[in-house]
Amino acid sequence: MLAVNKYTAVLGVLVACGLAGALVKIIYGEHVLGTTDMVPWGMLIAGYVFFAASATGVGLIGSLAHVFGYHSWDALGKRPLFLAAALLLPGFGLIGIELGNPFHMIWILFSPNLSSGIWWMGSLYSIYLALLIAECYFSQTNPHHKNEKLISTLSFLTKIAAVSNLGAIFAFLHARPFWQGGLYPVLMIVTAVLSGAACLIIVTHLLDRFGYHSDGLNVLEHLGRLLALLLAVTLIFDIWKMYTGMYGQAPGLYEATMALLVGPLSLTFWLCEIGAGIILPLILLLGMGGLQNRQLTFYAAVLALGGMFFQRYNFVIAGQIAPQHVVGNMQPFFHSYSPSWVEWALVLAAFAGAALLYLLCEQKFDLDKDEAGAVYPRRWAGFKAGFRA
């Protein structure tokens, strides 16, 4: 059991609020959400994409060490495995609540439709979760097991397939021009690793701050460079996406683009996604020497991770609030959508639940050893004392 302190108490309250929201959703159905017939996917879908992609990104970074043998990442130890699991489980919770009945996820797996991107998404992420659990088990009980390398390799391939398929679900929707495009599966991989790098920076910095991980500074520098590179790539993509969205004023695509630039999503786009989520982290990392300053790297990671959440939100909503053009059908320029308190409670509970799950893993499992069995120096008592302060 986790020790009760001011941190875990706040996280527990957020989880309790989320459970209350889930109960309200189960009892009253879709009416308690901000979604409508015109905007059927809301914040819960955006939250699922965020957590599923972040979990995959964390796992992909972990694969650099235990699949490809890049030993500069060995200092992360087994933490990427357990952090990925802690992020993926709340993601499954969000999509289960959004479906109305969590058991629908199980039914989907056993009623295959091979032409459905959503069926492949559910199946691939379920396989990834199973492989992730196996990796965690072997890393704790028998890191030199003969099947450990095979499982890690299969897990890596499944991560790539799952997260690219997550982008393809949107890219396949020809009725939504804003989402359509072959680049989105690739961009989903890039932004997933971006989110994963930010998550690992946050975790590594907090542990290092309490003297728990002696090699934290070196890992932070590697992660900071990776984060800066992916932020720059994402910014370039956003610039071209906005330019091509305005060029020619293509029906559906133009309206969705304007919804981000000057419409109802302009605040979350310019302030949260671009300003706080990309520009400011790049300034901290590159302009203010954050790559050599772990505190600035930490701030940049927090901002980037928040920006990525709003990027998922803006992406999901912008593709829907632009009306589909049907001859003779007079529709408003933008459909309306506003997240309800239930959606906010569930998403915040997912963040809190992920944090609690990971803290439980830190306390219950020996994550200081990498998969080769090397032990990194730590001051466990100092960490616990600092965290409980």
DRENTORMAR-563524 format. One record per residue (C-alpha): y, z, x; residue in three letters; residue number from 0; chain. Coordinates in steps of 0.05 Angstrom, whole numbers, always signed. Example, Ala and Ser with C-alpha at 12.3 -4.5 7.8 and 13.67 -1.06 7.14 Angstrom:
NODE       py       pz       px   nuti   drenti   kese
NODE      -90     +156     +246    ala        0      A
NODE      -21     +143     +273    ser        1      A
***
This chain:
NODE       py       pz       px   nuti   drenti   kese
NODE       +0       +0       +0    met        0      A
NODE      +71      -14      +22    leu        1      A
NODE     +116      +45      +37    ala        2      A
NODE     +169      +54      -16    val        3      A
NODE     +239      +47      +14    asn        4      A
NODE     +305      +17       -6    lys        5      A
NODE     +282      -53      +13    tyr        6      A
NODE     +215      -53      -22    thr        7      A
NODE     +247      -18      -82    ala        8      A
NODE     +297      -75      -92    val        9      A
NODE     +241     -127      -84    leu       10      A
NODE     +198      -89     -134    gly       11      A
NODE     +254      -88     -185    val       12      A
NODE     +263     -163     -178    leu       13      A
NODE     +188     -174     -187    val       14      A
NODE     +189     -129     -249    ala       15      A
NODE     +246     -170     -279    cys       16      A
NODE     +206     -233     -265    gly       17      A
NODE     +145     -204     -300    leu       18      A
NODE     +189     -187     -360    ala       19      A
NODE     +214     -259     -360    gly       20      A
NODE     +143     -286     -355    ala       21      A
NODE     +122     -243     -415    leu       22      A
NODE     +181     -269     -456    val       23      A
NODE     +163     -340     -437    lys       24      A
NODE      +90     -331     -457    ile       25      A
NODE     +109     -300     -524    ile       26      A
NODE     +167     -345     -545    tyr       27      A
NODE     +149     -409     -508    gly       28      A
NODE     +196     -462     -481    glu       29      A
NODE     +254     -439     -526    his       30      A
NODE     +273     -385     -477    val       31      A
NODE     +284     -436     -421    leu       32      A
NODE     +345     -480     -412    gly       33      A
NODE     +303     -543     -415    thr       34      A
NODE     +309     -593     -472    thr       35      A
NODE     +274     -657     -494    asp       36      A
NODE     +323     -695     -451    met       37      A
NODE     +316     -649     -390    val       38      A
NODE     +244     -625     -393    pro       39      A
NODE     +240     -603     -320    trp       40      A
NODE     +285     -545     -300    gly       41      A
NODE     +293     -491     -248    met       42      A
NODE     +220     -471     -250    leu       43      A
NODE     +199     -540     -227    ile       44      A
NODE     +252     -539     -173    ala       45      A
NODE     +228     -470     -152    gly       46      A
NODE     +156     -494     -149    tyr       47      A
NODE     +176     -553     -105    val       48      A
NODE     +215     -507      -60    phe       49      A
NODE     +159     -456      -50    phe       50      A
NODE     +103     -507      -44    ala       51      A
NODE     +142     -549       +6    ala       52      A
NODE     +164     -488      +46    ser       53      A
NODE      +93     -462      +50    ala       54      A
NODE      +70     -530      +75    thr       55      A
NODE     +127     -533     +126    gly       56      A
NODE     +108     -465     +154    val       57      A
NODE      +36     -487     +159    gly       58      A
NODE      +54     -552     +194    leu       59      A
NODE      +94     -515     +246    ile       60      A
NODE      +36     -467     +256    gly       61      A
NODE       -9     -528     +267    ser       62      A
NODE      +31     -546     +329    leu       63      A
NODE       -3     -489     +366    ala       64      A
NODE      -73     -482     +336    his       65      A
NODE      -87     -556     +322    val       66      A
NODE      -47     -595     +373    phe       67      A
NODE      -47     -543     +428    gly       68      A
NODE      +29     -537     +440    tyr       69      A
NODE      +27     -469     +472    his       70      A
NODE     +102     -458     +470    ser       71      A
NODE      +90     -441     +397    trp       72      A
NODE      +34     -391     +411    asp       73      A
NODE      +82     -332     +405    ala       74      A
NODE      +83     -343     +330    leu       75      A
NODE      +11     -319     +330    gly       76      A
NODE      -22     -319     +262    lys       77      A
NODE      +42     -307     +224    arg       78      A
NODE      +50     -380     +199    pro       79      A
NODE      -18     -374     +164    leu       80      A
NODE       -1     -311     +126    phe       81      A
NODE      +71     -331     +112    leu       82      A
NODE      +48     -397      +83    ala       83      A
NODE       +0     -361      +37    ala       84      A
NODE      +55     -312      +16    ala       85      A
NODE     +100     -371       -2    leu       86      A
NODE      +48     -414      -37    leu       87      A
NODE      +22     -361      -85    leu       88      A
NODE      +90     -349     -119    pro       89      A
NODE      +98     -425     -123    gly       90      A
NODE      +33     -428     -162    phe       91      A
NODE      +59     -372     -205    gly       92      A
NODE     +122     -411     -223    leu       93      A
NODE      +85     -474     -242    ile       94      A
NODE      +33     -434     -281    gly       95      A
NODE      +87     -401     -323    ile       96      A
NODE     +123     -467     -332    glu       97      A
NODE      +59     -498     -360    leu       98      A
NODE      +59     -444     -413    gly       99      A
NODE      -13     -424     -399    asn      100      A
NODE      -33     -412     -327    pro      101      A
NODE     -105     -431     -344    phe      102      A
NODE      -80     -502     -355    his      103      A
NODE      -79     -509     -279    met      104      A
NODE     -154     -495     -276    ile      105      A
NODE     -168     -544     -333    trp      106      A
NODE     -129     -599     -297    ile      107      A
NODE     -173     -592     -236    leu      108      A
NODE     -236     -602     -276    phe      109      A
NODE     -210     -660     -319    ser      110      A
NODE     -192     -709     -264    pro      111      A
NODE     -146     -768     -274    asn      112      A
NODE     -146     -805     -208    leu      113      A
NODE      -86     -847     -228    ser      114      A
NODE      -43     -785     -239    ser      115      A
NODE       +1     -761     -182    gly      116      A
NODE       +7     -692     -215    ile      117      A
NODE      -69     -685     -216    trp      118      A
NODE      -71     -702     -142    trp      119      A
NODE      -16     -652     -128    met      120      A
NODE      -53     -595     -162    gly      121      A
NODE     -118     -613     -129    ser      122      A
NODE      -90     -622      -59    leu      123      A
NODE      -51     -557      -62    tyr      124      A
NODE     -112     -520      -89    ser      125      A
NODE     -153     -547      -31    ile      126      A
NODE      -97     -527      +17    tyr      127      A
NODE      -97     -456      -11    leu      128      A
NODE     -172     -451       -3    ala      129      A
NODE     -168     -476      +69    leu      130      A
NODE     -110     -429      +83    leu      131      A
NODE     -150     -370      +59    ile      132      A
NODE     -208     -392     +103    ala      133      A
NODE     -161     -398     +163    glu      134      A
NODE     -133     -328     +150    cys      135      A
NODE     -203     -300     +144    tyr      136      A
NODE     -229     -331     +208    phe      137      A
NODE     -166     -313     +247    ser      138      A
NODE     -178     -240     +230    gln      139      A
NODE     -254     -235     +234    thr      140      A
NODE     -277     -289     +283    asn      141      A
NODE     -222     -331     +315    pro      142      A
NODE     -273     -367     +358    his      143      A
NODE     -317     -388     +301    his      144      A
NODE     -347     -458     +311    lys      145      A
NODE     -316     -482     +245    asn      146      A
NODE     -247     -454     +257    glu      147      A
NODE     -221     -516     +292    lys      148      A
NODE     -250     -561     +239    leu      149      A
NODE     -218     -520     +183    ile      150      A
NODE     -151     -520     +218    ser      151      A
NODE     -153     -596     +226    thr      152      A
NODE     -174     -607     +154    leu      153      A
NODE     -119     -560     +133    ser      154      A
NODE      -67     -600     +172    phe      155      A
NODE      -89     -665     +140    leu      156      A
NODE      -87     -633      +71    thr      157      A
NODE      -17     -607      +83    lys      158      A
NODE       +9     -676      +99    ile      159      A
NODE      -27     -706      +39    ala      160      A
NODE       -4     -651       -8    ala      161      A
NODE      +70     -650      +10    val      162      A
NODE      +77     -725      +14    ser      163      A
NODE      +43     -731      -54    asn      164      A
NODE      +93     -680      -80    leu      165      A
NODE     +149     -729      -62    gly      166      A
NODE     +109     -787      -90    ala      167      A
NODE     +106     -755     -159    ile      168      A
NODE     +180     -767     -164    phe      169      A
NODE     +179     -834     -127    ala      170      A
NODE     +129     -862     -178    phe      171      A
NODE     +176     -850     -237    leu      172      A
NODE     +207     -919     -247    his      173      A
NODE     +243     -896     -309    ala      174      A
NODE     +285     -849     -266    arg      175      A
NODE     +320     -894     -214    pro      176      A
NODE     +349     -834     -177    phe      177      A
NODE     +279     -810     -159    trp      178      A
NODE     +246     -876     -147    gln      179      A
NODE     +236     -898      -75    gly      180      A
NODE     +183     -901      -21    gly      181      A
NODE     +224     -856      +26    leu      182      A
NODE     +217     -793      -16    tyr      183      A
NODE     +146     -777       +6    pro      184      A
NODE     +170     -780      +79    val      185      A
NODE     +234     -741      +64    leu      186      A
NODE     +192     -687      +30    met      187      A
NODE     +154     -677      +95    ile      188      A
NODE     +219     -673     +135    val      189      A
NODE     +252     -623      +88    thr      190      A
NODE     +187     -583      +82    ala      191      A
NODE     +186     -572     +157    val      192      A
NODE     +261     -556     +154    leu      193      A
NODE     +247     -501     +103    ser      194      A
NODE     +188     -477     +143    gly      195      A
NODE     +229     -472     +207    ala      196      A
NODE     +282     -432     +169    ala      197      A
NODE     +230     -385     +140    cys      198      A
NODE     +199     -372     +208    leu      199      A
NODE     +267     -360     +241    ile      200      A
NODE     +284     -308     +188    ile      201      A
NODE     +217     -272     +195    val      202      A
NODE     +216     -276     +271    thr      203      A
NODE     +288     -251     +277    his      204      A
NODE     +276     -192     +231    leu      205      A
NODE     +213     -172     +268    leu      206      A
NODE     +247     -181     +335    asp      207      A
NODE     +307     -140     +312    arg      208      A
NODE     +261      -80     +302    phe      209      A
NODE     +228      -90     +369    gly      210      A
NODE     +164     -116     +338    tyr      211      A
NODE     +157     -182     +375    his      212      A
NODE     +177     -187     +448    ser      213      A
NODE     +175     -264     +451    asp      214      A
NODE     +217     -272     +389    gly      215      A
NODE     +279     -299     +425    leu      216      A
NODE     +241     -356     +458    asn      217      A
NODE     +209     -376     +392    val      218      A
NODE     +276     -372     +357    leu      219      A
NODE     +306     -421     +406    glu      220      A
NODE     +250     -472     +394    his      221      A
NODE     +255     -463     +319    leu      222      A
NODE     +331     -468     +322    gly      223      A
NODE     +328     -535     +358    arg      224      A
NODE     +278     -560     +307    leu      225      A
NODE     +321     -535     +250    leu      226      A
NODE     +384     -569     +278    ala      227      A
NODE     +348     -635     +286    leu      228      A
NODE     +320     -635     +216    leu      229      A
NODE     +387     -615     +186    leu      230      A
NODE     +420     -674     +220    ala      231      A
NODE     +365     -721     +195    val      232      A
NODE     +372     -694     +124    thr      233      A
NODE     +448     -702     +126    leu      234      A
NODE     +441     -775     +148    ile      235      A
NODE     +393     -788      +91    phe      236      A
NODE     +441     -755      +41    asp      237      A
NODE     +499     -798      +64    ile      238      A
NODE     +460     -862      +55    trp      239      A
NODE     +430     -838      -11    lys      240      A
NODE     +499     -826      -40    met      241      A
NODE     +526     -892      -13    tyr      242      A
NODE     +469     -933      -41    thr      243      A
NODE     +474     -895     -106    gly      244      A
NODE     +546     -917     -115    met      245      A
NODE     +538     -988      -88    tyr      246      A
NODE     +531    -1037     -145    gly      247      A
NODE     +533     -983     -198    gln      248      A
NODE     +459     -993     -216    ala      249      A
NODE     +445     -964     -285    pro      250      A
NODE     +415     -894     -281    gly      251      A
NODE     +422     -889     -206    leu      252      A
NODE     +498     -892     -207    tyr      253      A
NODE     +505     -839     -262    glu      254      A
NODE     +457     -791     -227    ala      255      A
NODE     +495     -800     -161    thr      256      A
NODE     +562     -787     -195    met      257      A
NODE     +532     -725     -227    ala      258      A
NODE     +525     -698     -157    leu      259      A
NODE     +590     -723     -128    leu      260      A
NODE     +640     -709     -184    val      261      A
NODE     +598     -688     -244    gly      262      A
NODE     +565     -624     -270    pro      263      A
NODE     +525     -615     -205    leu      264      A
NODE     +583     -626     -157    ser      265      A
NODE     +593     -551     -143    leu      266      A
NODE     +520     -538     -124    thr      267      A
NODE     +517     -604      -86    phe      268      A
NODE     +580     -599      -43    trp      269      A
NODE     +585     -524      -36    leu      270      A
NODE     +513     -500      -35    cys      271      A
NODE     +472     -560      -11    glu      272      A
NODE     +519     -597      +36    ile      273      A
NODE     +571     -546      +57    gly      274      A
NODE     +533     -481      +63    ala      275      A
NODE     +464     -512      +69    gly      276      A
NODE     +475     -566     +122    ile      277      A
NODE     +545     -569     +152    ile      278      A
NODE     +555     -495     +165    leu      279      A
NODE     +486     -484     +196    pro      280      A
NODE     +497     -544     +242    leu      281      A
NODE     +564     -514     +263    ile      282      A
NODE     +531     -448     +277    leu      283      A
NODE     +474     -479     +316    leu      284      A
NODE     +510     -533     +355    leu      285      A
NODE     +584     -517     +353    gly      286      A
NODE     +582     -442     +363    met      287      A
NODE     +523     -438     +411    gly      288      A
NODE     +475     -411     +359    gly      289      A
NODE     +415     -439     +397    leu      290      A
NODE     +427     -385     +450    gln      291      A
NODE     +448     -332     +400    asn      292      A
NODE     +392     -306     +356    arg      293      A
NODE     +440     -274     +307    gln      294      A
NODE     +475     -340     +294    leu      295      A
NODE     +408     -376     +290    thr      296      A
NODE     +387     -326     +238    phe      297      A
NODE     +450     -337     +197    tyr      298      A
NODE     +440     -412     +202    ala      299      A
NODE     +369     -406     +178    ala      300      A
NODE     +388     -363     +118    val      301      A
NODE     +442     -414      +98    leu      302      A
NODE     +395     -473     +109    ala      303      A
NODE     +340     -442      +68    leu      304      A
NODE     +388     -428      +11    gly      305      A
NODE     +415     -499      +17    gly      306      A
NODE     +344     -526      +12    met      307      A
NODE     +333     -489      -53    phe      308      A
NODE     +395     -520      -83    phe      309      A
NODE     +374     -588      -54    gln      310      A
NODE     +309     -582      -95    arg      311      A
NODE     +348     -560     -156    tyr      312      A
NODE     +400     -616     -151    asn      313      A
NODE     +346     -668     -139    phe      314      A
NODE     +305     -647     -199    val      315      A
NODE     +363     -640     -247    ile      316      A
NODE     +405     -700     -225    ala      317      A
NODE     +347     -747     -240    gly      318      A
NODE     +345     -723     -312    gln      319      A
NODE     +416     -710     -336    ile      320      A
NODE     +435     -783     -325    ala      321      A
NODE     +417     -817     -391    pro      322      A
NODE     +365     -871     -391    gln      323      A
NODE     +398     -936     -413    his      324      A
NODE     +368     -962     -478    val      325      A
NODE     +401    -1020     -515    val      326      A
NODE     +436     -996     -578    gly      327      A
NODE     +426     -923     -562    asn      328      A
NODE     +492     -887     -553    met      329      A
NODE     +481     -826     -508    gln      330      A
NODE     +529     -779     -474    pro      331      A
NODE     +544     -794     -401    phe      332      A
NODE     +506     -731     -379    phe      333      A
NODE     +454     -690     -414    his      334      A
NODE     +467     -616     -410    ser      335      A
NODE     +424     -565     -373    tyr      336      A
NODE     +437     -493     -354    ser      337      A
NODE     +383     -445     -328    pro      338      A
NODE     +368     -386     -374    ser      339      A
NODE     +361     -315     -351    trp      340      A
NODE     +286     -322     -355    val      341      A
NODE     +287     -378     -305    glu      342      A
NODE     +332     -340     -258    trp      343      A
NODE     +289     -278     -264    ala      344      A
NODE     +225     -316     -249    leu      345      A
NODE     +254     -352     -188    val      346      A
NODE     +284     -288     -159    leu      347      A
NODE     +217     -253     -172    ala      348      A
NODE     +182     -309     -133    ala      349      A
NODE     +227     -296      -73    phe      350      A
NODE     +216     -222      -78    ala      351      A
NODE     +141     -230      -89    gly      352      A
NODE     +135     -274      -27    ala      353      A
NODE     +172     -222      +15    ala      354      A
NODE     +128     -166      -11    leu      355      A
NODE      +64     -205       +1    leu      356      A
NODE      +84     -221      +72    tyr      357      A
NODE     +104     -149      +87    leu      358      A
NODE      +37     -126      +61    leu      359      A
NODE       +3     -175     +108    cys      360      A
NODE      +44     -150     +167    glu      361      A
NODE      +23      -78     +153    gln      362      A
NODE      -50      -91     +136    lys      363      A
NODE      -69     -145     +187    phe      364      A
NODE      -62     -152     +262    asp      365      A
NODE      -16     -212     +266    leu      366      A
NODE       +4     -200     +339    asp      367      A
NODE      -56     -238     +365    lys      368      A
NODE      -57     -313     +366    asp      369      A
NODE     -120     -351     +347    glu      370      A
NODE     -144     -348     +420    ala      371      A
NODE     -142     -273     +417    gly      372      A
NODE      -81     -261     +462    ala      373      A
NODE      -42     -198     +446    val      374      A
NODE      +33     -198     +448    tyr      375      A
NODE      +70     -132     +465    pro      376      A
NODE      +97      -95     +406    arg      377      A
NODE     +129      -30     +385    arg      378      A
NODE      +97      -21     +317    trp      379      A
NODE     +123      +49     +307    ala      380      A
NODE     +194      +25     +323    gly      381      A
NODE     +188      -31     +273    phe      382      A
NODE     +164      +14     +217    lys      383      A
NODE     +217      +66     +232    ala      384      A
NODE     +272      +13     +231    gly      385      A
NODE     +247      -19     +167    phe      386      A
NODE     +242      +47     +131    arg      387      A
NODE     +313      +68     +151    ala      388      A
***
